[in-house]
Amino acid sequence: MRAIAREADVGIATLYRHFPTRESLVEAVYRDQVDRLTTGARELLLRHAPAKALRAWMDLYGQWISTKSGMLDTLLAMVESGGLAHARTRDEILTAIGSILDAGAAAGELRPDVTATEVSASLIGIFMVSRQAGGAVSTDRLLDILLDGLRPPHHP
């Protein structure tokens, strides 16, 4: 906690006043990141065509996954104790993916028969495999291949 306070350029007392436990700090960071994912989906759809928005959102999701790795033990303990609503987070992420898929299906850019759950599972698989491969597999290439598979057959 001292290192975090130092990095944030605040006193340790200030940090503890806002986050009395390590778990409360981890939860705040986690919630902020989930909010960025859901907000990011909406913002990307406002700025880009759905397929491009989805690909950019995949990168956001990958960043979220990588930041969780440093907090993984604490997060798992919090989920197990009921201190973190994992189901709510999952629903929020699936809703974000679903909003992009729906927009893409309506625009004819993305297949209408793919679910948010399928995309989420694919993304988790890609990020796990690319991390385990230690750079032997390009995450960007795998995400591009996934996006290609999400396009309808007649789409260029």
C-alpha positions as CSV (number, residue, x, y, z in Angstrom):
1,M,0.0,0.0,0.0
2,R,2.9,2.3,0.7
3,A,4.3,1.8,-2.8
4,I,0.8,2.6,-4.3
5,A,0.5,5.8,-2.2
6,R,4.0,6.8,-3.3
7,E,3.2,6.1,-6.9
8,A,-0.1,8.1,-6.6
9,D,1.8,10.9,-4.9
10,V,-0.5,10.9,-1.9
11,G,0.2,10.2,1.8
12,I,-0.4,6.7,3.1
13,A,-3.1,8.1,5.5
14,T,-5.0,9.5,2.5
15,L,-4.9,6.2,0.7
16,Y,-6.1,4.3,3.8
17,R,-8.9,6.8,4.3
18,H,-10.3,6.0,0.9
19,F,-9.3,2.4,0.8
20,P,-9.0,0.9,4.3
21,T,-8.0,-2.5,3.0
22,R,-6.1,-3.9,0.0
23,E,-9.3,-5.6,-1.1
24,S,-11.2,-2.3,-1.2
25,L,-8.4,-0.8,-3.4
26,V,-8.4,-3.8,-5.7
27,E,-12.2,-3.7,-6.0
28,A,-12.1,0.0,-6.8
29,V,-9.5,-0.5,-9.6
30,Y,-11.5,-3.5,-10.9
31,R,-14.8,-1.6,-11.0
32,D,-13.1,1.3,-12.7
33,Q,-11.7,-1.0,-15.4
34,V,-15.1,-2.8,-15.9
35,D,-16.7,0.7,-16.3
36,R,-14.1,1.6,-18.9
37,L,-14.9,-1.6,-20.8
38,T,-18.7,-0.9,-20.9
39,T,-18.2,2.8,-21.6
40,G,-15.6,2.0,-24.1
41,A,-18.0,-0.1,-26.1
42,R,-20.5,2.7,-26.3
43,E,-17.9,5.3,-27.2
44,L,-16.3,3.1,-29.9
45,L,-19.7,2.5,-31.5
46,L,-20.2,6.3,-31.7
47,R,-16.9,6.8,-33.4
48,H,-16.5,3.7,-35.6
49,A,-18.4,1.2,-37.8
50,P,-19.4,-1.8,-35.7
51,A,-16.7,-4.2,-36.9
52,K,-13.9,-1.7,-36.3
53,A,-15.5,-0.8,-32.9
54,L,-15.4,-4.5,-32.0
55,R,-11.8,-4.9,-33.0
56,A,-10.8,-1.8,-30.9
57,W,-12.9,-3.1,-28.0
58,M,-11.0,-6.4,-28.2
59,D,-7.8,-4.5,-27.5
60,L,-9.5,-2.8,-24.5
61,Y,-10.5,-6.2,-23.2
62,G,-7.0,-7.5,-23.6
63,Q,-5.6,-4.6,-21.6
64,W,-8.2,-5.3,-18.9
65,I,-7.2,-9.0,-18.8
66,S,-3.5,-8.1,-18.5
67,T,-4.1,-5.6,-15.7
68,K,-6.0,-8.3,-13.8
69,S,-3.1,-10.6,-13.7
70,G,-1.3,-8.6,-11.1
71,M,-4.4,-8.7,-8.9
72,L,-5.5,-12.2,-9.7
73,D,-4.9,-13.8,-6.3
74,T,-6.8,-11.0,-4.5
75,L,-9.6,-11.0,-7.0
76,L,-10.1,-14.8,-6.7
77,A,-10.2,-14.6,-2.9
78,M,-12.7,-11.7,-3.2
79,V,-14.9,-13.7,-5.6
80,E,-14.8,-16.8,-3.4
81,S,-15.7,-14.7,-0.3
82,G,-18.6,-13.0,-2.0
83,G,-16.8,-9.6,-1.8
84,L,-16.8,-9.1,-5.5
85,A,-19.9,-9.6,-7.7
86,H,-18.3,-11.7,-10.5
87,A,-21.7,-12.5,-12.1
88,R,-22.5,-8.8,-12.3
89,T,-19.2,-8.1,-14.0
90,R,-19.7,-10.9,-16.5
91,D,-23.2,-9.6,-17.3
92,E,-21.8,-6.1,-17.9
93,I,-19.1,-7.3,-20.2
94,L,-21.5,-9.6,-22.1
95,T,-23.9,-6.6,-22.5
96,A,-21.0,-4.5,-23.9
97,I,-20.1,-7.2,-26.4
98,G,-23.8,-7.8,-27.3
99,S,-24.3,-4.1,-28.0
100,I,-21.5,-4.1,-30.6
101,L,-22.6,-7.4,-32.1
102,D,-26.2,-6.2,-32.4
103,A,-25.0,-3.0,-34.1
104,G,-22.8,-5.0,-36.4
105,A,-25.6,-7.4,-37.3
106,A,-27.9,-4.5,-38.1
107,A,-25.3,-2.9,-40.3
108,G,-24.6,-6.2,-42.0
109,E,-20.9,-6.2,-40.8
110,L,-21.1,-9.0,-38.3
111,R,-22.8,-12.3,-38.2
112,P,-26.2,-12.3,-36.5
113,D,-25.8,-15.8,-35.2
114,V,-22.9,-15.2,-32.9
115,T,-23.5,-14.6,-29.2
116,A,-21.7,-12.4,-26.7
117,T,-20.9,-15.4,-24.7
118,E,-19.2,-17.1,-27.7
119,V,-17.1,-14.0,-28.4
120,S,-16.1,-13.6,-24.7
121,A,-15.0,-17.3,-24.5
122,S,-13.0,-16.8,-27.8
123,L,-11.3,-13.7,-26.4
124,I,-10.4,-15.4,-23.1
125,G,-9.0,-18.4,-25.1
126,I,-6.9,-16.1,-27.3
127,F,-5.5,-14.1,-24.4
128,M,-4.7,-17.3,-22.5
129,V,-3.0,-19.0,-25.4
130,S,-1.0,-15.9,-26.5
131,R,0.2,-15.4,-22.9
132,Q,1.3,-19.1,-22.6
133,A,3.0,-19.0,-26.0
134,G,5.4,-16.3,-24.7
135,G,5.4,-14.2,-27.9
136,A,5.4,-17.2,-30.3
137,V,1.8,-16.3,-31.2
138,S,0.7,-12.8,-32.2
139,T,-2.3,-11.7,-30.1
140,D,-3.2,-9.1,-32.7
141,R,-3.2,-11.7,-35.5
142,L,-5.4,-14.0,-33.5
143,L,-7.9,-11.2,-32.8
144,D,-7.9,-10.2,-36.5
145,I,-8.7,-13.9,-37.4
146,L,-11.5,-13.9,-34.8
147,L,-12.9,-10.7,-36.3
148,D,-12.7,-12.2,-39.8
149,G,-14.7,-15.2,-38.6
150,L,-17.3,-12.9,-37.1
151,R,-18.0,-11.2,-40.5
152,P,-20.9,-12.6,-42.6
153,P,-19.7,-14.7,-45.6
154,H,-20.6,-12.1,-48.1
155,H,-18.9,-9.2,-46.4
156,P,-15.6,-8.0,-47.8
